Amino acid sequence: MTKIFAAALIAALALLAPAQFPLHAQAPPTTAKASGPAIDLNTASATDLQELPGIGRATAERILEYRQKNGPFKKVEELMNVKGIGEKSFLRLKTLVTVSTKAEKAGGER
């Protein structure tokens, strides 16, 4: 009787174990833009900006308005000055955006 109980217990644990202890972890979700080149906040169009996760038409327009009123972005952290982009959104975007300087633009146009 004890052997039958032990065998049943082992079988039950074997069936439950894969659900509790997966053999391989799932990869974190990725975005298409994460693997591509970063979007330059100083040259991007509204369409370009909308490719970023969480950026819709209205936020893209606010980014363009901010750039027009304040001049080119000097650092990516300035993105948090745009209404609708807080620290949480910025942390999600910071690796997907970049800021070019005039020197970089001049150096690239030869």
Residue pairs with C-beta under 8 A, 6 or more apart in sequence:
31 53
31 96
32 51
33 39
33 51
33 52
33 53
33 96
34 95
34 96
38 95
38 96
38 97
38 98
39 48
39 49
39 51
39 52
39 96
39 97
39 98
40 97
40 98
40 99
40 100
41 63
41 67
41 73
41 76
41 78
41 79
41 97
41 98
41 99
42 67
42 72
42 73
42 99
42 100
43 100
44 63
45 64
46 57
46 60
46 61
46 64
47 60
49 55
49 59
49 60
49 63
49 64
50 56
50 57
50 60
52 93
52 96
52 97
53 92
53 93
53 96
54 89
54 92
54 93
55 63
55 93
58 84
59 82
59 84
59 85
62 82
62 83
62 84
63 79
63 82
63 85
66 78
66 81
66 82
67 73
70 78
70 81
72 99
72 101
72 102
73 79
73 99
74 99
75 99
76 94
76 97
76 98
76 99
77 90
77 94
78 99
79 85
79 90
79 93
79 94
79 97
80 86
80 87
80 90
85 93
